């Protein structure tokens, strides 16, 4: 900002102070490939040197010396004099064979993006007569790397004069450069703000991964253009950092670009597009590598680089077709997604047009330089279209986010209602059971569980019917089916307490609706018991697993007859019934709780057994019932 204000204040007076600054034109300079220190000395035969005005950057000629002839004596009356170099490369500056200053490192090739530097001149350089201004430089970093796409590459410019005037000229140059990139910088700055808003939406709902992908795509695009603005404004930061930002964002963009479009429609990215993204990213990283390699030492690099970069154009154009492929077939696009699909396709058209025109600039094609003449206009148009598309997408996705939030709130309310219904059907306090002490523990893995149990004491004969089971699956459907089964059990109990008959009735009700493991057990007051099993885990009696004949679960086939097993409980004997949530508990290492551990704790209380399985690593609903037979009239739970 200080530089821009200075340029504004001094722009008008500069016309009258031209005598305080000298510009050395390229026509006054010659160059030669190499880095011989003798080439900076004043007395040198320059025959065979080529005019610098005709120099063009190549990968095979990267280290060079430029010599310029200038008469600086007109500046002798200045109190202070300086020489200003404008060059996007590292260099060493010599005046009459004396080192005056340097920028960057000739060894690594790095330099500052602030490419206009001034160095003080001593009085000896201002004596009458011609002076030799020589620069040793390395151009392999910037030969194919234009720091600002819409501006021409910076060529060597040399000025000498009053330091204040040189600063003002520098500030005016910055203002001119910034004004040329101000329009698209504004657009891409807004795109960066949109990226932040999308990121906030994603953190609000982390299941919407398309929001994260779109945000990353916007951030990559915005970072590339804001990086160019920083270079245009001559911010003082490393060229290496500039290229890393440019190339890495360019390399990542194809992947997040594809993942967003196909993730939006919940489709997998086709392999051909993965191949295009890998190819595009590799070429862009290759361009980054050119900034760190000395092609003079790798001749094959100079021979093949143009061909490698040439194929990048068609690849980028093909990638821009991603939204058209992602939303195909178009007649099947849901009505609420059609505006989003149209915007995505408009984005693809803008990108495809940009890359197609950009590809025409490659010298191997020998096509009219449309990109060179219209790059600024195209970049502004692309930025405006992309900004509008992303702003509209943000609005549509925000609307979608609100709709999803409302639907989730409704679903959460339904889940809560289902949970309350299920809790009503699953007894919190067990009824009085003649001759039995019964304890229960029930811990669903989610809001609504698929496990169920019922403890139903007989009104006339003093027996107790116990039914425990597990619906295959989880969630609301399993919970609702469990509620249906509980209702069916209570209805069947009005007509019979025979375990085999109850399972048969349940099987007929459940056929075609799902699979359910279930065990029905009736215990009389004298300890006689009868049990029928439909694929459920066998019970434990006094710490030992009871042998139970395996059968199909309920709902598997119609007309199944369930065999019954009769046994007798003696006074003080204990029995354990569990669902598979106990034995299938799994710890962080993937180890199952298993039958052996279950047997080891089978004599503990129901809540202790359930809590042990939960602490081990609950993955499914856990139901535990413990029974203890006591020859008394009535025992309260």
SVG drawing of the C-alpha trace seen along z (x, -y; Angstrom):
<svg xmlns="http://www.w3.org/2000/svg" viewBox="-56 -19 97 102">
<polyline fill="none" stroke="black" stroke-width="0.4" points="0.0,0.0 2.8,-2.4 4.3,-1.8 1.0,-2.5 0.5,-5.7 4.0,-6.8 3.4,-6.1 0.2,-8.2 1.9,-11.1 4.9,-11.1 3.4,-10.1 2.8,-13.7 6.2,-15.2 8.1,-12.3 7.8,-13.8 9.9,-16.8 12.6,-14.8 13.6,-12.6 17.1,-14.1 17.5,-12.5 17.2,-9.0 18.9,-7.2 17.4,-4.1 19.8,-1.6 18.0,0.0 18.6,3.7 20.1,2.3 23.1,1.2 23.7,4.7 25.2,7.9 25.2,11.4 27.0,14.7 26.2,18.2 28.5,19.2 29.7,17.9 33.3,17.0 34.4,14.3 36.7,12.7 33.6,11.6 32.7,8.9 36.0,7.0 35.8,3.6 38.5,4.4 37.1,7.4 36.8,8.2 33.1,8.5 33.4,9.8 31.2,12.9 28.8,11.7 25.1,11.5 22.8,8.5 20.7,8.9 17.7,7.4 17.5,10.6 17.8,12.9 15.1,15.5 14.9,17.9 15.8,21.5 16.5,24.4 19.8,25.1 21.2,21.6 20.6,20.9 23.8,19.4 24.8,16.2 26.6,12.9 25.1,9.7 27.3,6.6 25.9,3.1 27.6,-0.1 26.3,-3.3 27.6,-6.8 26.6,-7.6 28.5,-10.9 25.3,-13.0 24.5,-11.8 27.7,-13.1 25.9,-16.2 23.6,-14.0 24.3,-13.8 23.4,-10.0 23.1,-7.8 21.9,-4.3 21.4,-1.7 18.2,0.3 17.9,3.8 14.6,5.3 15.1,9.0 13.3,12.2 16.5,14.2 19.4,14.4 22.3,12.3 25.5,10.5 25.9,6.9 29.3,5.5 30.1,1.9 33.5,1.4 34.5,4.8 33.5,4.0 30.8,6.0 28.0,3.5 25.3,5.9 23.6,9.2 20.2,10.8 19.4,14.5 21.8,17.4 23.6,18.3 24.3,21.7 20.7,22.7 19.0,20.4 16.6,19.0 15.7,15.3 13.1,12.9 9.8,12.3 10.5,8.6 12.3,8.4 13.1,4.7 16.2,3.9 18.3,0.8 22.0,0.6 24.1,-2.5 26.7,-3.7 30.0,-5.2 31.4,-8.3 34.0,-6.4 31.2,-4.9 30.0,-8.5 33.2,-9.8 33.2,-10.9 33.4,-8.2 31.5,-5.0 30.9,-2.5 30.5,1.3 27.6,2.8 27.8,6.5 25.5,9.1 26.2,12.8 22.8,14.5 21.0,17.9 17.8,18.0 16.9,21.7 14.3,21.0 12.4,18.3 13.0,19.3 9.7,21.1 8.0,19.7 6.1,16.5 5.4,15.2 2.1,13.5 0.2,15.3 -1.5,12.2 1.7,10.1 4.6,10.5 7.8,12.1 10.1,9.6 13.1,8.9 16.3,7.2 15.7,3.5 18.4,1.2 18.0,-2.3 20.4,-4.6 19.7,-7.9 18.4,-9.5 17.3,-6.8 14.1,-8.7 13.2,-8.9 14.0,-5.2 11.7,-4.3 9.0,-6.4 9.5,-4.7 9.4,-1.4 6.2,-2.2 4.6,-3.4 5.6,-0.1 3.9,1.8 0.8,-0.3 0.7,0.5 1.2,4.2 -1.4,4.4 -4.0,2.5 -3.7,5.2 -4.4,8.0 -6.8,6.2 -10.0,7.4 -9.4,11.2 -7.7,10.9 -10.9,9.4 -12.9,12.3 -10.5,15.0 -10.4,13.2 -14.2,13.6 -13.7,17.3 -11.4,17.6 -14.1,16.2 -16.6,18.7 -14.1,21.5 -14.0,20.4 -17.8,20.4 -18.0,23.8 -15.4,25.1 -17.6,23.7 -20.6,25.5 -18.6,28.7 -17.5,28.4 -21.2,27.9 -22.0,31.2 -19.0,33.4 -21.0,36.0 -21.2,33.5 -17.8,34.3 -18.7,32.6 -18.6,29.3 -15.0,30.0 -14.0,31.0 -15.5,27.9 -13.8,25.8 -10.5,27.3 -10.9,26.8 -11.8,23.1 -8.8,22.7 -6.5,24.1 -7.8,21.8 -7.8,18.8 -4.3,19.5 -2.9,19.7 -4.3,16.3 -3.5,14.6 0.0,15.9 0.2,14.2 -1.1,11.0 1.6,11.1 4.2,11.5 2.6,8.6 2.8,6.4 6.5,7.4 6.0,8.9 9.3,9.9 9.1,13.7 11.1,16.6 10.7,17.6 10.9,21.2 7.9,20.6 6.0,19.0 6.6,22.0 5.7,24.5 2.4,22.7 1.7,22.5 2.6,26.1 1.2,27.9 -2.2,26.2 -2.2,26.9 -1.3,30.5 -3.9,31.0 -6.7,29.3 -7.6,32.0 -8.2,34.5 -10.4,32.4 -12.1,31.1 -13.1,34.7 -14.0,35.9 -16.3,33.0 -18.4,33.5 -18.6,37.3 -19.1,37.1 -22.0,34.7 -23.9,37.4 -22.5,40.2 -20.8,41.9 -17.3,43.4 -14.7,41.5 -14.2,43.5 -10.7,44.9 -10.1,42.8 -10.6,39.6 -8.2,40.8 -5.7,41.4 -6.2,37.8 -5.9,36.4 -2.6,38.3 -1.3,37.1 -2.3,33.5 -0.9,33.5 2.4,35.1 2.9,32.5 2.3,29.7 4.8,31.1 7.2,31.6 6.9,27.8 7.7,27.3 10.8,29.5 12.1,27.4 12.4,24.6 14.9,26.6 16.9,28.3 19.8,27.1 18.8,28.3 22.2,27.4 23.5,30.5 20.6,32.6 20.3,32.1 17.5,34.6 15.4,32.4 15.6,29.5 14.8,31.8 11.6,33.3 10.1,30.6 8.2,28.9 6.5,32.1 5.6,33.0 4.1,29.6 2.3,29.8 0.1,32.8 -1.0,31.0 -3.5,28.8 -5.6,31.7 -5.5,33.4 -6.8,30.3 -9.5,29.8 -10.6,33.5 -10.7,33.0 -13.1,30.1 -15.6,32.6 -15.9,34.2 -19.2,32.5 -20.8,33.5 -19.9,37.2 -20.8,37.1 -24.4,36.0 -25.0,38.3 -27.7,39.4 -29.3,36.0 -33.0,37.0 -32.4,38.9 -31.1,35.8 -33.5,35.2 -35.4,31.9 -33.7,30.4 -30.3,31.2 -30.8,29.7 -29.7,26.2 -26.6,27.6 -25.9,29.7 -26.3,26.7 -23.9,24.6 -21.3,27.4 -21.5,27.8 -21.1,24.0 -18.0,24.2 -16.7,27.0 -17.3,24.9 -15.4,21.9 -12.4,24.2 -12.4,26.0 -12.4,22.8 -9.6,21.4 -7.4,24.5 -8.2,24.8 -7.2,21.2 -4.1,21.5 -3.0,24.6 -2.7,22.5 0.3,20.5 2.6,23.5 5.3,22.8 5.2,26.4 1.6,25.8 2.4,22.6 -1.1,21.3 -2.2,17.7 -1.3,16.4 -4.8,16.0 -3.8,16.6 -0.9,14.1 -3.3,11.4 -6.4,12.2 -5.0,13.9 -5.9,11.0 -9.5,10.8 -9.9,14.5 -8.6,14.7 -11.0,12.0 -13.9,13.7 -13.0,17.1 -12.7,15.6 -16.1,13.8 -17.9,17.0 -16.2,19.2 -17.0,16.7 -20.7,16.5 -21.0,20.3 -19.4,20.9 -21.5,18.2 -24.7,19.8 -23.5,23.3 -22.9,22.0 -26.4,20.8 -27.9,24.0 -25.7,26.2 -26.6,24.0 -30.3,24.5 -29.6,28.2 -27.8,28.1 -30.9,26.6 -33.2,29.1 -31.0,32.0 -30.8,30.4 -34.7,30.3 -34.9,33.8 -32.4,35.0 -34.2,33.2 -37.5,34.9 -35.7,38.2 -34.1,37.6 -37.6,36.9 -38.9,40.1 -35.9,42.0 -36.6,40.5 -40.3,41.5 -39.3,45.0 -36.8,45.2 -39.5,44.2 -41.9,46.8 -39.3,49.4 -38.3,48.5 -42.0,48.8 -42.1,52.3 -38.8,53.3 -39.5,53.6 -37.5,51.3 -38.8,53.0 -39.4,56.7 -42.6,58.2 -42.8,60.5 -41.8,64.0 -42.7,66.9 -39.7,69.0 -37.2,66.9 -34.9,64.0 -34.5,62.3 -32.1,59.5 -31.8,57.8 -29.5,55.4 -30.3,53.9 -27.9,51.6 -28.7,50.9 -25.8,49.9 -27.8,46.9 -30.9,44.9 -33.1,47.9 -32.0,51.4 -32.9,54.7 -32.7,56.9 -35.8,57.6 -36.8,59.7 -40.0,60.3 -40.5,61.7 -44.2,62.8 -45.3,64.6 -48.3,66.9 -51.5,65.9 -52.9,69.4 -50.2,72.0 -47.4,69.9 -45.0,70.5 -42.9,67.7 -42.4,67.3 -39.1,65.7 -38.4,64.8 -35.2,63.2 -34.2,62.5 -32.2,60.5 -33.4,59.0 -30.9,59.2 -29.6,55.7 -29.6,52.4 -31.3,49.1 -34.9,48.0 -36.1,51.0 -34.7,53.5 -36.2,51.6 -39.6,51.4 -39.5,55.2 -38.5,55.8 -41.5,53.8 -43.7,55.9 -42.3,59.1 -42.9,57.9 -46.5,57.2 -46.9,60.6 -45.3,62.3 -47.8,60.7 -50.7,61.6 -49.6,65.2 -49.1,65.5 -52.8,64.9 -53.5,68.2 -50.5,70.4 -47.3,70.5 -45.7,73.4 -42.3,72.2 -42.5,74.2 -46.0,72.9 -45.0,69.3 -42.0,69.6 -44.1,71.2 -46.7,68.3 -43.8,65.7 -42.3,67.5 -45.5,67.2 -45.8,63.5 -42.2,62.8 -41.9,64.8 -40.8,62.4 -40.2,59.5 -36.7,60.4 -34.7,62.9 -34.8,63.1 -33.0,65.3 -35.1,66.1 -35.3,68.4 -38.5,69.0 -38.2,70.6 -40.9,71.5 -40.0,72.2 -42.6,73.7 -42.6,73.0 -41.2,76.4 -38.2,75.9 -39.3,77.9 -38.4,76.0 -39.1,76.3 -37.2,74.4 -37.4,73.9 -34.7,72.2 -34.7,70.6 -31.0,70.0 -30.3,68.0 -27.1,68.4 -27.5,71.3 -27.9,70.4 -25.4,71.0 -26.4,73.0 -24.1,72.7 -21.3,71.4 -21.6,74.1 -22.9,73.8 -26.1,75.8 -26.2,78.1 -29.0,76.9 -30.0,78.2 -29.4,75.6 -32.4,74.5 -33.2,71.9 -34.0,68.3 -37.5,67.1 -38.7,65.8 -36.4,68.1 -39.0,70.6 -42.8,71.0 -44.2,74.0 -41.2,74.8 -41.8,77.0 -39.5,76.0 -38.4,78.8 -38.5,78.3 -35.9,79.3 -37.0,80.2 -34.8,79.9 -35.0,79.1 -33.5,76.3 -32.5,77.2 -32.7,74.8 -29.9,72.1 -29.0,72.9 -28.4,69.9 -29.0,69.5 -27.7,66.9 -29.3,65.7 -27.4,63.3 -27.6,61.8 -24.7,62.0 -23.8,58.4 -21.9,59.9 -19.8,62.5 -19.2,60.3 -17.9,57.3 -14.6,56.3 -11.7,54.4 -9.4,51.9 -7.1,54.7 -10.0,56.5 -10.2,59.3 -13.6,60.7 -14.9,61.0 -15.9,64.6 -17.6,67.5 -14.7,68.3 -14.8,64.9 -18.6,65.0 -18.5,68.3 -15.9,67.0 -18.2,64.2 -21.5,66.1 -22.1,66.3 -21.9,62.5 -24.8,60.1 -26.6,59.1 -25.4,55.5 -21.8,56.5 -21.7,58.9 -23.2,56.3 -20.8,53.6 -17.8,55.9 -18.8,56.5 -19.4,52.8 -16.0,51.8 -14.3,54.4 -15.8,52.8 -19.6,52.8 -20.5,53.2 -24.1,54.5 -27.0,54.4 -26.3,56.1 -29.0,58.0 -28.3,60.0 -30.8,61.9 -29.8,63.8 -32.1,66.2 -31.7,67.8 -34.2,70.5 -35.4,70.4 -38.1,72.7 -40.2,69.9 -43.7,68.7 -42.8,65.3 -39.5,63.5 -39.5,59.8 -36.9,58.7"/>
</svg>
